[in-house]
Amino acid sequence: MNKAVLTLAASASSILMLSNVAMAVSHSKAPVADEVIAEQRQKLAETTKGAGFGPQSPRDISSIAGTNGRAFEAAPAYSEMNLCNIHFHEGAEHRGGQFTKYAGNGDGKGYGTGFEYSGELSEAELAPVAMKVGAGEHGGLVPGDTIEVHYVHSTAQVTPGPTLGSCLSESIMNPQLRVEAQVFVLVNDENAADFMELTEVGMVDGLHQALNIPDNTGTPVHYAGSTTGPSYNEKGSPLQVTWNVRPEVLKVNIQTVATWLEDNIFDEGYAHGVRNLIYNKDLLSEISQ
């Protein structure tokens, strides 16, 4: 190998190293103080008290306690509804099962927080990748990151598309909503699950369906809740959602996540932030065992 080739290889290696250092920096910004999160929780309690909000999400799926009595009928099985949206959050929004490690307070706006896979990963699985994955103003994704994918379903006559607005129609503005939630950990392993397959969409019995929602990650925890996201850290979500949250984590090839983010029918190009975990029992439904 001549000197020019060696220099080029060294330069490429340096660029990759700097790129991953930059990503690591974006993942390690100083988190906000506990007081900031406490103030958000207090504000949420104040703005929802006596206002009639139904049970909220996300929650600790290992805790069944909840005293919010605003009942609503559970949505049908997802196989009887239309898939309307798929998106994901960086950091699991829910806590429990194999995702119990708190990522920290983050920036106070939903990024750098949530819950992480609590298992172990090999050095090979954590090896840096050459491409940037879901890069945005809040940084990008790297091997070892945890994401929570939401397969959103609606009883309305809709087709899959961008945002939760795709779950509503002019004919039915208050459809029943269901989210099938699955937590993944990103790994540098071509033999891990393929995100393109996991998000494949097709028609089944006249309904839009996600064809490969995992069925091997434990018995889903079923509960009544709401929509999520950090915009609801200080106010209640008015939308009622039936949730199924799977307790086990699936390893997914990060390169297939990058491919999906580059082109998908949901116009998703990056991970969303997470809502603070709901601890206030007045805002939680009781989980039936």
Backbone as CSV, one residue per row, in Angstrom:
resi,resn,N_x,N_y,N_z,CA_x,CA_y,CA_z,C_x,C_y,C_z
1,MET,0.859,-1.189,0.000,0.000,0.000,0.000,0.894,1.237,0.000
2,ASN,0.667,2.168,-0.959,1.538,3.328,-1.044,1.181,4.370,0.003
3,LYS,2.034,5.381,0.116,1.886,6.397,1.160,0.591,7.169,1.004
4,ALA,0.193,7.471,-0.260,-1.025,8.244,-0.492,-2.249,7.490,0.002
5,VAL,-2.286,6.170,-0.258,-3.415,5.354,0.178,-3.464,5.284,1.696
6,LEU,-2.292,5.119,2.328,-2.230,5.089,3.780,-2.724,6.396,4.380
7,THR,-2.347,7.513,3.771,-2.782,8.825,4.257,-4.285,8.971,4.140
8,LEU,-4.844,8.522,2.992,-6.285,8.596,2.791,-7.021,7.739,3.808
9,ALA,-6.513,6.539,4.065,-7.142,5.649,5.033,-7.109,6.255,6.432
10,ALA,-5.962,6.866,6.767,-5.837,7.496,8.081,-6.806,8.657,8.203
11,SER,-6.957,9.431,7.107,-7.868,10.568,7.124,-9.309,10.104,7.304
12,ALA,-9.676,9.046,6.572,-11.036,8.514,6.694,-11.304,8.040,8.110
13,SER,-10.298,7.377,8.702,-10.442,6.898,10.070,-10.619,8.057,11.031
14,SER,-9.872,9.141,10.796,-9.964,10.313,11.664,-11.331,10.963,11.551
15,ILE,-11.848,11.047,10.311,-13.167,11.651,10.107,-14.233,10.851,10.841
16,LEU,-14.163,9.500,10.720,-15.118,8.653,11.402,-15.033,8.837,12.910
17,MET,-13.804,8.924,13.431,-13.618,9.098,14.863,-14.201,10.427,15.324
18,LEU,-13.914,11.507,14.556,-14.429,12.827,14.921,-15.949,12.852,14.855
19,SER,-16.517,12.167,13.838,-17.964,12.119,13.705,-18.603,11.459,14.916
20,ASN,-18.008,10.350,15.359,-18.556,9.645,16.507,-18.313,10.398,17.806
21,VAL,-17.212,11.130,17.884,-16.978,11.979,19.053,-18.057,13.059,19.125
22,ALA,-18.373,13.651,17.953,-19.401,14.689,17.908,-20.744,14.134,18.362
23,MET,-21.078,12.915,17.880,-22.324,12.287,18.292,-22.320,12.023,19.796
24,ALA,-21.154,11.574,20.312,-21.061,11.293,21.745,-21.254,12.564,22.553
25,VAL,-20.698,13.675,22.064,-20.866,14.949,22.757,-22.334,15.332,22.810
26,SER,-23.041,15.137,21.645,-24.456,15.488,21.593,-25.263,14.632,22.567
27,HIS,-24.773,13.421,22.901,-25.462,12.539,23.827,-25.084,12.826,25.275
28,SER,-24.070,13.668,25.500,-23.565,13.827,26.865,-23.603,15.271,27.345
29,LYS,-24.504,16.092,26.793,-24.653,17.448,27.281,-25.112,17.406,28.726
30,ALA,-24.700,18.392,29.499,-25.053,18.412,30.911,-26.568,18.416,31.077
31,PRO,-27.104,17.481,31.849,-28.561,17.430,32.038,-29.043,18.568,32.929
32,VAL,-30.314,18.917,32.799,-30.892,19.938,33.657,-31.001,19.388,35.078
33,ALA,-31.132,20.270,36.024,-31.220,19.879,37.433,-32.538,19.173,37.721
34,ASP,-32.537,18.383,38.788,-33.751,17.682,39.198,-34.905,18.656,39.422
35,GLU,-34.567,19.868,39.879,-35.607,20.849,40.165,-36.413,21.222,38.924
36,VAL,-35.768,21.195,37.766,-36.459,21.533,36.509,-37.540,20.497,36.220
37,ILE,-37.204,19.233,36.359,-38.169,18.158,36.113,-39.274,18.203,37.171
38,ALA,-38.887,18.484,38.418,-39.881,18.575,39.490,-40.877,19.697,39.220
39,GLU,-40.391,20.816,38.713,-41.274,21.938,38.383,-42.230,21.573,37.249
40,GLN,-41.743,20.811,36.273,-42.612,20.372,35.182,-43.701,19.449,35.705
41,ARG,-43.325,18.557,36.600,-44.318,17.640,37.180,-45.362,18.418,37.992
42,GLN,-44.917,19.421,38.731,-45.829,20.223,39.526,-46.781,21.002,38.625
43,LYS,-46.251,21.539,37.545,-47.079,22.284,36.592,-48.123,21.364,35.971
44,LEU,-47.721,20.135,35.632,-48.665,19.167,35.072,-49.782,18.873,36.068
45,ALA,-49.425,18.715,37.328,-50.432,18.436,38.360,-51.410,19.598,38.487
46,GLU,-50.883,20.815,38.412,-51.727,22.008,38.568,-52.666,22.192,37.383
47,THR,-52.158,21.990,36.172,-52.974,22.256,34.984,-54.004,21.161,34.716
48,THR,-53.829,19.998,35.326,-54.777,18.898,35.102,-55.752,18.702,36.257
49,LYS,-55.450,19.261,37.419,-56.291,19.044,38.598,-57.705,19.570,38.362
50,GLY,-58.670,18.680,38.501,-60.068,19.070,38.374,-60.514,19.410,36.966
51,ALA,-59.630,19.195,35.981,-59.957,19.583,34.602,-60.593,18.443,33.807
52,GLY,-60.646,17.251,34.383,-61.326,16.147,33.723,-60.488,15.354,32.741
53,PHE,-59.169,15.499,32.802,-58.316,14.723,31.891,-58.375,13.238,32.231
54,GLY,-58.299,12.444,31.192,-58.248,11.004,31.371,-56.849,10.561,31.737
55,PRO,-56.649,9.245,31.902,-55.335,8.723,32.268,-54.287,9.077,31.224
56,GLN,-53.068,9.284,31.707,-51.978,9.772,30.870,-50.898,8.713,30.659
57,SER,-50.036,8.992,29.704,-48.902,8.126,29.350,-47.675,9.012,29.137
58,PRO,-46.479,8.447,29.289,-46.109,7.057,29.556,-46.094,6.750,31.051
59,ARG,-45.884,5.496,31.378,-45.896,5.063,32.770,-44.917,3.920,32.978
60,ASP,-44.754,3.560,34.251,-43.983,2.375,34.618,-44.914,1.175,34.466
61,ILE,-44.638,0.310,33.509,-45.555,-0.795,33.234,-45.474,-1.905,34.277
62,SER,-44.513,-1.786,35.204,-44.426,-2.783,36.279,-45.275,-2.399,37.474
63,SER,-45.850,-1.188,37.449,-46.698,-0.712,38.542,-48.137,-0.647,38.057
64,ILE,-49.040,-1.323,38.769,-50.434,-1.377,38.318,-51.274,-0.261,38.915
65,ALA,-50.737,0.482,39.892,-51.537,1.451,40.629,-51.937,2.641,39.774
66,GLY,-53.149,3.121,40.017,-53.657,4.302,39.343,-55.045,4.610,39.864
67,THR,-55.369,5.897,40.018,-56.658,6.272,40.577,-57.484,7.147,39.647
68,ASN,-57.021,7.319,38.406,-57.806,8.123,37.464,-58.988,7.282,36.981
69,GLY,-60.188,7.765,37.272,-61.387,6.995,36.958,-62.087,7.413,35.683
70,ARG,-61.429,8.255,34.873,-62.042,8.691,33.617,-61.965,7.533,32.619
71,ALA,-62.996,6.720,32.616,-62.975,5.487,31.841,-63.342,5.726,30.379
72,PHE,-62.778,4.914,29.500,-63.191,4.893,28.104,-63.040,3.470,27.584
73,GLU,-63.811,3.150,26.578,-63.812,1.794,26.055,-62.496,1.482,25.378
74,ALA,-61.951,0.313,25.677,-60.698,-0.100,25.062,-60.883,-0.239,23.554
75,ALA,-59.868,0.162,22.807,-59.911,0.040,21.353,-59.864,-1.434,20.957
76,PRO,-60.356,-1.758,19.777,-60.290,-3.142,19.302,-58.844,-3.594,19.144
77,ALA,-58.656,-4.861,18.885,-57.327,-5.385,18.574,-56.783,-4.662,17.352
78,TYR,-55.460,-4.479,17.314,-54.887,-3.701,16.208,-55.172,-4.327,14.845
79,SER,-55.380,-5.636,14.831,-55.679,-6.321,13.572,-57.060,-5.962,13.031
80,GLU,-57.862,-5.284,13.861,-59.204,-4.856,13.453,-59.259,-3.352,13.209
81,MET,-58.097,-2.716,13.167,-58.009,-1.271,12.983,-57.072,-0.968,11.824
82,ASN,-57.030,0.294,11.416,-56.086,0.733,10.387,-54.810,1.273,11.026
83,LEU,-53.673,0.780,10.586,-52.415,1.429,10.950,-52.436,2.828,10.347
84,CYS,-52.111,3.840,11.151,-52.125,5.200,10.618,-50.776,5.895,10.717
85,ASN,-49.893,5.441,11.613,-48.603,6.108,11.756,-47.609,5.193,12.461
86,ILE,-46.342,5.345,12.099,-45.243,4.723,12.839,-44.206,5.795,13.093
87,HIS,-43.775,5.920,14.332,-42.700,6.851,14.679,-41.975,6.282,15.887
88,PHE,-40.838,6.903,16.248,-40.162,6.414,17.443,-39.516,7.549,18.232
89,HIS,-39.263,7.258,19.490,-38.675,8.200,20.438,-37.296,7.697,20.856
90,GLU,-36.352,8.616,21.017,-35.022,8.224,21.498,-35.046,8.153,23.008
91,GLY,-34.787,6.961,23.520,-35.015,6.673,24.925,-36.422,6.100,25.034
92,ALA,-36.574,5.007,25.765,-37.923,4.469,25.956,-38.732,5.451,26.779
93,GLU,-39.950,5.723,26.342,-40.817,6.605,27.135,-41.354,5.845,28.343
94,HIS,-41.712,4.592,28.148,-42.178,3.779,29.261,-40.987,3.210,30.036
95,ARG,-41.264,2.747,31.230,-40.252,2.093,32.054,-40.764,0.715,32.437
96,GLY,-39.847,-0.257,32.504,-40.234,-1.593,32.953,-39.544,-2.652,32.123
97,GLY,-39.820,-3.905,32.438,-39.238,-4.992,31.667,-37.735,-4.884,31.563
98,GLN,-37.216,-4.850,30.332,-35.776,-4.774,30.091,-35.303,-3.350,29.808
99,PHE,-36.111,-2.356,30.152,-35.706,-0.963,29.940,-36.010,-0.143,31.196
100,THR,-35.141,-0.308,32.183,-35.341,0.324,33.487,-34.222,1.291,33.866
101,LYS,-33.206,1.410,33.035,-32.079,2.274,33.342,-32.393,3.714,32.930
102,TYR,-32.459,4.613,33.899,-32.795,6.010,33.616,-31.636,6.681,32.883
103,ALA,-31.958,7.342,31.780,-30.925,7.996,30.967,-30.505,9.340,31.529
104,GLY,-31.215,9.837,32.535,-30.921,11.152,33.101,-31.999,12.151,32.714
105,ASN,-31.879,13.361,33.241,-32.904,14.382,33.028,-32.896,14.974,31.626
106,GLY,-31.784,14.835,30.933,-31.718,15.393,29.586,-31.752,16.908,29.588
107,ASP,-32.240,17.462,28.470,-32.225,18.920,28.313,-33.473,19.603,28.858
108,GLY,-34.367,18.833,29.468,-35.599,19.411,29.995,-36.669,19.590,28.931
109,LYS,-36.348,19.202,27.692,-37.288,19.344,26.585,-37.539,18.006,25.887
110,GLY,-37.187,16.933,26.585,-37.493,15.607,26.056,-36.356,14.889,25.383
111,TYR,-35.179,15.510,25.310,-34.045,14.871,24.638,-32.944,14.553,25.648
112,GLY,-32.334,13.375,25.475,-31.302,12.942,26.408,-31.877,12.322,27.666
113,THR,-33.136,11.947,27.630,-33.794,11.382,28.799,-34.537,10.114,28.398
114,GLY,-35.445,9.647,29.238,-36.134,8.383,28.989,-35.395,7.231,29.644
115,PHE,-35.665,6.038,29.162,-35.088,4.836,29.767,-34.334,4.022,28.725
116,GLU,-33.262,3.371,29.192,-32.367,2.642,28.307,-32.462,1.143,28.541
117,TYR,-32.049,0.398,27.542,-31.928,-1.048,27.660,-31.016,-1.368,28.832
118,SER,-31.478,-2.238,29.719,-30.722,-2.525,30.933,-29.849,-3.767,30.816
119,GLY,-29.782,-4.341,29.608,-28.928,-5.502,29.394,-27.530,-5.123,28.950
120,GLU,-26.763,-6.122,28.571,-25.380,-5.923,28.151,-25.245,-6.066,26.634
121,LEU,-24.348,-5.270,26.051,-24.047,-5.357,24.633,-22.555,-5.598,24.447
122,SER,-22.198,-6.282,23.388,-20.794,-6.589,23.130,-20.088,-5.391,22.504
123,GLU,-18.756,-5.437,22.516,-17.980,-4.377,21.871,-18.305,-4.301,20.388
124,ALA,-18.501,-5.446,19.764,-18.828,-5.471,18.337,-20.175,-4.798,18.071
125,GLU,-21.143,-5.062,18.937,-22.469,-4.457,18.754,-22.431,-2.945,18.945
126,LEU,-21.468,-2.479,19.756,-21.347,-1.046,20.041,-20.353,-0.340,19.128
127,ALA,-19.760,-1.053,18.203,-18.770,-0.456,17.306,-19.394,0.683,16.499
128,PRO,-18.679,1.806,16.328,-19.213,2.952,15.574,-19.548,2.577,14.135
129,VAL,-20.505,3.287,13.563,-20.848,3.105,12.154,-20.416,4.342,11.380
130,ALA,-20.198,4.172,10.083,-19.645,5.257,9.270,-20.649,6.363,9.003
131,MET,-21.941,6.008,8.892,-22.926,7.023,8.526,-23.509,7.715,9.749
132,LYS,-24.079,8.908,9.509,-24.844,9.574,10.542,-26.272,9.048,10.472
133,VAL,-26.873,8.812,11.628,-28.201,8.216,11.675,-29.167,9.179,12.370
134,GLY,-30.141,9.664,11.624,-31.150,10.547,12.202,-30.577,11.811,12.798
135,ALA,-29.547,12.357,12.179,-28.900,13.548,12.727,-29.829,14.760,12.643
136,GLY,-29.872,15.530,13.711,-30.691,16.740,13.767,-30.143,17.676,14.815
137,GLU,-30.929,18.663,15.184,-30.452,19.659,16.140,-30.175,19.070,17.518
138,HIS,-30.751,17.905,17.790,-30.533,17.267,19.094,-29.529,16.122,19.000
139,GLY,-28.782,16.065,17.901,-27.816,15.003,17.708,-28.412,13.871,16.903
140,GLY,-27.718,12.755,16.851,-28.185,11.609,16.083,-28.153,10.348,16.918
141,LEU,-28.340,9.233,16.251,-28.378,7.945,16.919,-27.073,7.195,16.709
142,VAL,-26.657,6.445,17.711,-25.438,5.650,17.645,-25.723,4.261,18.220
143,PRO,-24.884,3.272,17.896,-25.068,1.950,18.482,-25.128,2.021,20.009
144,GLY,-26.046,1.283,20.580,-26.251,1.302,22.026,-27.431,2.144,22.453
145,ASP,-27.920,3.013,21.553,-29.082,3.833,21.886,-30.343,2.977,21.940
146,THR,-31.271,3.398,22.786,-32.564,2.737,22.925,-33.637,3.600,22.277
147,ILE,-34.544,2.963,21.528,-35.671,3.689,20.953,-36.963,2.954,21.294
148,GLU,-38.041,3.712,21.395,-39.363,3.112,21.579,-40.205,3.427,20.354
149,VAL,-40.603,2.384,19.642,-41.370,2.533,18.414,-42.862,2.441,18.724
150,HIS,-43.616,3.378,18.153,-45.069,3.391,18.322,-45.753,3.077,16.993
151,TYR,-46.426,1.948,16.974,-47.272,1.577,15.842,-48.681,2.059,16.193
152,VAL,-49.111,3.154,15.584,-50.371,3.800,15.962,-51.498,3.330,15.039
153,HIS,-52.618,2.982,15.643,-53.766,2.470,14.900,-55.016,3.288,15.200
154,SER,-55.925,3.320,14.226,-57.146,4.116,14.332,-58.335,3.318,13.807
155,THR,-59.518,3.577,14.399,-60.742,2.953,13.886,-61.317,3.750,12.722
156,ALA,-60.727,4.903,12.410,-61.201,5.699,11.284,-60.754,5.071,9.960
157,GLN,-61.441,5.454,8.886,-61.071,5.000,7.551,-59.960,5.910,7.041
158,VAL,-58.717,5.529,7.331,-57.561,6.363,7.020,-56.477,5.510,6.381
159,THR,-55.496,6.186,5.822,-54.329,5.507,5.267,-53.095,5.948,6.042
160,PRO,-52.068,5.102,6.144,-50.867,5.454,6.897,-50.201,6.706,6.333
161,GLY,-49.743,7.573,7.223,-49.097,8.795,6.780,-48.431,9.541,7.914
162,PRO,-47.941,10.769,7.647,-47.196,11.544,8.636,-48.057,12.024,9.792
163,THR,-47.477,12.080,10.955,-48.038,12.642,12.189,-49.314,11.928,12.620
164,LEU,-49.743,12.232,13.831,-50.970,11.627,14.344,-52.200,12.181,13.651
165,GLY,-52.034,13.254,12.872,-53.144,13.760,12.082,-53.632,12.740,11.077
166,SER,-52.766,11.814,10.699,-53.147,10.761,9.765,-54.109,9.753,10.391
167,CYS,-54.291,9.833,11.702,-55.168,8.897,12.401,-56.608,9.407,12.473
168,LEU,-56.816,10.653,12.051,-58.138,11.264,12.083,-58.646,11.430,10.657
169,SER,-59.944,11.580,10.511,-60.519,11.831,9.197,-61.624,12.861,9.335
170,GLU,-62.029,13.452,8.220,-63.119,14.422,8.253,-64.414,13.755,8.687
171,SER,-64.528,12.466,8.426,-65.747,11.744,8.786,-65.769,11.366,10.265
172,ILE,-64.578,11.043,10.822,-64.479,10.655,12.235,-63.285,11.377,12.850
173,MET,-63.581,12.409,13.640,-62.513,13.170,14.290,-62.185,12.648,15.680
174,ASN,-62.982,11.711,16.172,-62.716,11.139,17.503,-62.678,9.620,17.449
175,PRO,-61.827,9.052,16.575,-61.753,7.593,16.480,-61.127,6.991,17.730
176,GLN,-61.304,5.708,17.908,-60.554,5.009,18.938,-59.117,4.845,18.445
177,LEU,-58.177,4.991,19.368,-56.763,4.914,19.033,-56.092,3.817,19.849
178,ARG,-55.177,3.132,19.225,-54.393,2.096,19.900,-52.938,2.241,19.483
179,VAL,-52.031,2.087,20.455,-50.605,2.075,20.148,-50.011,0.745,20.597
180,GLU,-49.385,0.066,19.648,-48.583,-1.112,19.953,-47.145,-0.617,20.082
181,ALA,-46.572,-0.719,21.279,-45.242,-0.169,21.558,-44.210,-1.271,21.695
182,GLN,-43.068,-1.049,21.040,-41.949,-1.993,21.116,-40.658,-1.215,21.304
183,VAL,-39.872,-1.627,22.290,-38.584,-0.991,22.562,-37.483,-1.778,21.863
184,PHE,-36.583,-1.048,21.212,-35.444,-1.641,20.510,-34.145,-1.027,21.024
185,VAL,-33.060,-1.769,20.921,-31.732,-1.217,21.160,-30.964,-1.324,19.850
186,LEU,-30.302,-0.244,19.462,-29.601,-0.186,18.187,-28.229,-0.827,18.312
187,VAL,-27.907,-1.718,17.397,-26.612,-2.399,17.422,-25.989,-2.397,16.035
188,ASN,-24.660,-2.470,16.021,-23.930,-2.586,14.763,-23.774,-4.073,14.470
189,ASP,-24.817,-4.666,13.918,-24.830,-6.110,13.669,-25.796,-6.385,12.526
190,GLU,-25.267,-6.806,11.400,-26.115,-7.052,10.237,-27.040,-8.239,10.428
191,ASN,-26.794,-9.040,11.471,-27.656,-10.183,11.742,-28.791,-9.854,12.709
192,ALA,-28.783,-8.625,13.236,-29.863,-8.200,14.120,-31.119,-7.936,13.293
193,ALA,-32.222,-7.653,13.971,-33.494,-7.429,13.283,-33.381,-6.282,12.278
194,ASP,-34.146,-6.396,11.211,-34.139,-5.427,10.120,-35.305,-4.459,10.310
195,PHE,-34.998,-3.185,10.513,-36.049,-2.206,10.788,-36.973,-2.013,9.585
196,MET,-36.456,-2.193,8.394,-37.294,-2.078,7.203,-38.388,-3.150,7.216
197,GLU,-38.039,-4.350,7.645,-39.036,-5.409,7.750,-40.012,-5.131,8.890
198,LEU,-39.498,-4.618,10.006,-40.330,-4.359,11.175,-41.368,-3.273,10.931
199,THR,-41.129,-2.442,9.926,-42.048,-1.341,9.628,-42.763,-1.531,8.289
200,GLU,-42.674,-2.734,7.739,-43.332,-3.006,6.460,-44.845,-2.877,6.610
201,VAL,-45.467,-2.229,5.653,-46.900,-1.955,5.692,-47.586,-2.643,4.520
202,GLY,-48.772,-3.178,4.760,-49.541,-3.813,3.696,-51.007,-3.906,4.070
203,MET,-51.813,-4.447,3.180,-53.246,-4.610,3.412,-53.536,-6.032,3.868
204,VAL,-54.356,-6.162,4.915,-54.808,-7.450,5.410,-56.303,-7.352,5.673
205,ASP,-57.071,-8.145,4.975,-58.531,-8.139,5.135,-59.111,-6.732,4.996
206,GLY,-58.573,-5.977,4.055,-59.098,-4.650,3.779,-58.629,-3.557,4.720
207,LEU,-57.690,-3.869,5.608,-57.191,-2.892,6.579,-55.689,-2.678,6.399
208,HIS,-55.242,-1.436,6.613,-53.814,-1.139,6.582,-53.179,-1.702,7.857
209,GLN,-52.114,-2.465,7.681,-51.478,-3.124,8.816,-49.962,-3.011,8.746
210,ALA,-49.330,-2.961,9.930,-47.889,-3.182,10.034,-47.732,-4.696,10.066
211,LEU,-47.062,-5.243,9.090,-47.093,-6.682,8.874,-46.214,-7.484,9.823
212,ASN,-45.246,-6.808,10.469,-44.262,-7.561,11.256,-44.036,-6.986,12.653
213,ILE,-45.115,-6.571,13.308,-44.981,-6.153,14.702,-44.480,-7.351,15.510
214,PRO,-43.423,-7.188,16.305,-42.862,-8.336,17.032,-43.882,-9.032,17.924
215,ASP,-43.833,-10.341,17.919,-44.721,-11.137,18.774,-43.924,-12.059,19.692
216,ASN,-42.616,-11.771,19.812,-41.741,-12.641,20.609,-41.012,-11.873,21.705
217,THR,-41.610,-10.763,22.157,-40.939,-9.920,23.157,-41.764,-9.800,24.444
218,GLY,-42.399,-10.890,24.808,-43.135,-10.935,26.064,-44.590,-10.528,25.909
219,THR,-45.367,-10.830,26.925,-46.793,-10.486,26.922,-46.962,-8.986,27.100
220,PRO,-47.602,-8.307,26.159,-47.750,-6.855,26.273,-48.557,-6.457,27.511
221,VAL,-48.152,-5.339,28.100,-48.908,-4.757,29.208,-49.967,-3.840,28.607
222,HIS,-51.210,-4.123,28.927,-52.363,-3.430,28.342,-52.888,-2.402,29.346
223,TYR,-53.040,-1.164,28.920,-53.586,-0.163,29.832,-54.197,1.009,29.066
224,ALA,-54.985,1.806,29.774,-55.615,2.997,29.212,-54.740,4.208,29.499
225,GLY,-54.433,4.977,28.453,-53.578,6.147,28.624,-53.877,7.222,27.605
226,SER,-52.816,7.886,27.136,-52.958,9.049,26.262,-51.841,9.061,25.230
227,THR,-51.834,10.099,24.404,-50.680,10.342,23.555,-49.531,10.844,24.431
228,THR,-48.328,10.845,23.871,-47.143,11.191,24.654,-46.368,12.317,23.974
229,GLY,-45.079,12.408,24.281,-44.231,13.452,23.707,-44.017,14.590,24.692
230,PRO,-42.869,15.278,24.618,-42.507,16.298,25.601,-43.383,17.547,25.591
231,SER,-44.180,17.749,24.551,-45.066,18.917,24.544,-46.121,18.804,25.640
232,TYR,-46.284,17.607,26.206,-47.246,17.391,27.283,-46.586,17.263,28.650
233,ASN,-45.368,17.752,28.800,-44.714,17.681,30.106,-45.408,18.540,31.154
234,GLU,-46.058,19.615,30.713,-46.670,20.541,31.673,-48.174,20.688,31.473
235,LYS,-48.754,19.889,30.599,-50.197,19.922,30.375,-50.672,18.526,30.015
236,GLY,-51.958,18.285,30.197,-52.492,16.974,29.914,-52.755,16.757,28.435
237,SER,-52.609,15.517,28.002,-52.988,15.154,26.643,-54.481,14.855,26.628
238,PRO,-55.227,15.428,25.675,-56.671,15.204,25.625,-57.082,13.950,24.856
239,LEU,-56.126,13.265,24.220,-56.465,12.115,23.391,-56.358,10.812,24.179
240,GLN,-57.394,9.998,24.082,-57.448,8.734,24.802,-56.864,7.616,23.929
241,VAL,-55.974,6.843,24.515,-55.256,5.815,23.754,-55.230,4.505,24.536
242,THR,-55.515,3.418,23.852,-55.321,2.081,24.416,-53.905,1.638,24.080
243,TRP,-53.156,1.237,25.104,-51.743,0.883,24.924,-51.501,-0.606,25.120
244,ASN,-50.573,-1.139,24.330,-49.968,-2.451,24.530,-48.462,-2.246,24.487
245,VAL,-47.791,-2.399,25.614,-46.346,-2.166,25.694,-45.640,-3.490,25.970
246,ARG,-44.779,-3.879,25.060,-44.058,-5.134,25.200,-42.886,-4.959,26.155
247,PRO,-42.675,-5.903,27.093,-41.670,-5.722,28.141,-40.236,-6.069,27.757
248,GLU,-40.053,-6.803,26.660,-38.705,-7.229,26.288,-38.179,-6.405,25.123
249,VAL,-36.857,-6.216,25.103,-36.195,-5.386,24.100,-35.683,-6.247,22.957
250,LEU,-35.777,-5.738,21.752,-35.283,-6.429,20.567,-34.110,-5.652,19.995
251,LYS,-33.048,-6.365,19.645,-31.891,-5.721,19.021,-32.174,-5.499,17.537
252,VAL,-31.875,-4.284,17.054,-32.140,-3.957,15.666,-30.886,-3.374,15.021
253,ASN,-30.633,-3.737,13.790,-29.470,-3.264,13.043,-29.598,-1.761,12.789
254,ILE,-28.698,-0.967,13.338,-28.790,0.483,13.229,-28.744,0.948,11.779
255,GLN,-28.056,0.218,10.925,-27.963,0.630,9.519,-29.312,0.542,8.818
256,THR,-30.169,-0.385,9.246,-31.504,-0.475,8.654,-32.404,0.642,9.172
257,VAL,-32.144,1.101,10.394,-32.867,2.268,10.910,-32.496,3.499,10.087
258,ALA,-31.203,3.639,9.772,-30.742,4.761,8.948,-31.424,4.743,7.584
259,THR,-31.531,3.566,6.990,-32.179,3.438,5.686,-33.639,3.872,5.757
260,TRP,-34.341,3.453,6.804,-35.758,3.809,6.966,-35.931,5.313,7.149
261,LEU,-35.054,5.922,7.934,-35.167,7.352,8.190,-34.928,8.190,6.929
262,GLU,-34.201,7.631,5.998,-33.931,8.350,4.757,-35.145,8.392,3.836
263,ASP,-36.049,7.407,3.962,-37.194,7.358,3.059,-38.283,6.470,3.638
264,ASN,-39.379,7.075,4.108,-40.514,6.310,4.611,-41.790,7.114,4.402
265,ILE,-42.913,6.452,4.364,-44.192,7.108,4.056,-44.689,7.993,5.193
266,PHE,-44.008,7.939,6.333,-44.436,8.722,7.486,-43.657,10.038,7.622
267,ASP,-42.745,10.285,6.683,-41.904,11.494,6.703,-41.132,11.619,8.015
268,GLU,-40.707,10.492,8.556,-39.919,10.491,9.789,-38.441,10.519,9.430
269,GLY,-37.712,11.532,9.953,-36.302,11.650,9.640,-35.398,11.627,10.852
270,TYR,-35.995,11.595,12.038,-35.201,11.620,13.270,-36.050,11.099,14.418
271,ALA,-35.419,10.859,15.552,-36.135,10.378,16.727,-36.817,11.532,17.445
272,HIS,-37.997,11.269,17.991,-38.720,12.264,18.767,-38.237,12.245,20.223
273,GLY,-38.488,13.335,20.927,-38.182,13.397,22.349,-39.224,12.638,23.159
274,VAL,-38.978,12.504,24.450,-39.880,11.726,25.301,-40.546,12.612,26.349
275,ARG,-41.726,12.192,26.744,-42.454,12.860,27.822,-41.959,12.314,29.156
276,ASN,-41.938,13.169,30.174,-41.581,12.706,31.509,-42.496,11.560,31.921
277,LEU,-41.930,10.570,32.567,-42.720,9.455,33.067,-43.778,9.975,34.036
278,ILE,-44.995,9.468,33.920,-46.084,9.893,34.799,-46.061,9.051,36.081
279,TYR,-45.870,9.725,37.198,-45.896,9.061,38.498,-47.163,9.397,39.291
280,ASN,-47.770,10.528,38.981,-48.948,11.010,39.701,-50.097,10.029,39.501
281,LYS,-50.499,9.323,40.569,-51.524,8.297,40.440,-52.873,8.863,40.017
282,ASP,-53.096,10.168,40.275,-54.329,10.802,39.824,-54.394,10.883,38.298
283,LEU,-53.248,10.682,37.647,-53.199,10.750,36.189,-52.944,9.382,35.552
284,LEU,-53.054,8.336,36.360,-52.805,6.983,35.855,-54.043,6.111,36.029
285,SER,-54.289,5.261,35.052,-55.346,4.254,35.185,-54.793,3.071,35.976
286,GLU,-55.669,2.300,36.539,-55.262,1.062,37.208,-55.114,-0.019,36.146
287,ILE,-54.009,-0.741,36.189,-53.789,-1.823,35.236,-54.415,-3.094,35.770
288,SER,-55.308,-3.680,35.001,-55.961,-4.929,35.414,-54.990,-6.077,35.231
289,GLN,-54.928,-6.948,36.214,-54.036,-8.105,36.127,-54.790,-9.341,35.639
